[in-house]
Amino acid sequence: MPADPVRAEPVPADPIRILVADDQAIVRDGLVTLLSLVDGFAIVGEAADGLEAVRRVDELRPDVVLMDLRMPEISGAEATARVLAEHPQTAVLVLTTFADDESIVGALRAGHAAT
């Protein structure tokens, strides 16, 4: 953190603005609760499906989206591709409990297509 020249104390940086996107309310609630305890993080919103995630990014402009891969409406991979195409400054961290190649490759392609 940069020091304030008058007080010579660290000046807090702006918090990292996070959107949590997961179709399971219990998972969203858990992530929001945990991340809210971390200094420097600010939860700015939640989304329960892929389309809502894309809309919420347009509306809230988070720094980071925690994106579940398997969600209703559109998949997390498709939502990731749309978010990164429209908001390349937004980082997307994909979350999944699935380890199948199709899910992982789809997520990687969504992130790679935006670069």
Buried (B, 14 or more C-beta within 10 A) or exposed (E): EEEEEEEEEEEEEEBBBBBBBBBEEEBBEEBBEEBEEEEEBBBBBBBBBBBBBBBBBEEBEBBBBBBBBBBEBBBBBBBBBBBBEEBEEBBBEBBBEEEEEEBBEBBEEBBEEBE
